[in-house]
């Protein structure tokens, strides 16, 4: 069973939804289409999608 909570989106700052299922943490914002899925044990990113964020080196 998933536990859900409302959090601020790290991308746009609006309200987003975070759900915890076994070893998976999923943060999703419907406004900016942000998605981050991580493993709660290792902290590694399983999947991520955040339009508008670019990596600069």
Secondary structure as a PSIPRED ss2 file (coil, helix, strand):
# PSIPRED VFORMAT (PSIPRED V4.0)

   1 X C   1.000  0.000  0.000
   2 X C   1.000  0.000  0.000
   3 X E   0.000  0.000  1.000
   4 X E   0.000  0.000  1.000
   5 X E   0.000  0.000  1.000
   6 X E   0.000  0.000  1.000
   7 X E   0.000  0.000  1.000
   8 X E   0.000  0.000  1.000
   9 X C   1.000  0.000  0.000
  10 X C   1.000  0.000  0.000
  11 X C   1.000  0.000  0.000
  12 X C   1.000  0.000  0.000
  13 X C   1.000  0.000  0.000
  14 X C   1.000  0.000  0.000
  15 X E   0.000  0.000  1.000
  16 X E   0.000  0.000  1.000
  17 X E   0.000  0.000  1.000
  18 X E   0.000  0.000  1.000
  19 X E   0.000  0.000  1.000
  20 X E   0.000  0.000  1.000
  21 X E   0.000  0.000  1.000
  22 X C   1.000  0.000  0.000
  23 X C   1.000  0.000  0.000
  24 X E   0.000  0.000  1.000
  25 X E   0.000  0.000  1.000
  26 X E   0.000  0.000  1.000
  27 X E   0.000  0.000  1.000
  28 X E   0.000  0.000  1.000
  29 X C   1.000  0.000  0.000
  30 X C   1.000  0.000  0.000
  31 X C   1.000  0.000  0.000
  32 X C   1.000  0.000  0.000
  33 X C   1.000  0.000  0.000
  34 X C   1.000  0.000  0.000
  35 X E   0.000  0.000  1.000
  36 X E   0.000  0.000  1.000
  37 X E   0.000  0.000  1.000
  38 X E   0.000  0.000  1.000
  39 X E   0.000  0.000  1.000
  40 X C   1.000  0.000  0.000
  41 X C   1.000  0.000  0.000
  42 X C   1.000  0.000  0.000
  43 X C   1.000  0.000  0.000
  44 X C   1.000  0.000  0.000
  45 X E   0.000  0.000  1.000
  46 X E   0.000  0.000  1.000
  47 X E   0.000  0.000  1.000
  48 X E   0.000  0.000  1.000
  49 X E   0.000  0.000  1.000
  50 X C   1.000  0.000  0.000
  51 X C   1.000  0.000  0.000
  52 X C   1.000  0.000  0.000
  53 X C   1.000  0.000  0.000
  54 X C   1.000  0.000  0.000
  55 X C   1.000  0.000  0.000
  56 X C   1.000  0.000  0.000
  57 X C   1.000  0.000  0.000
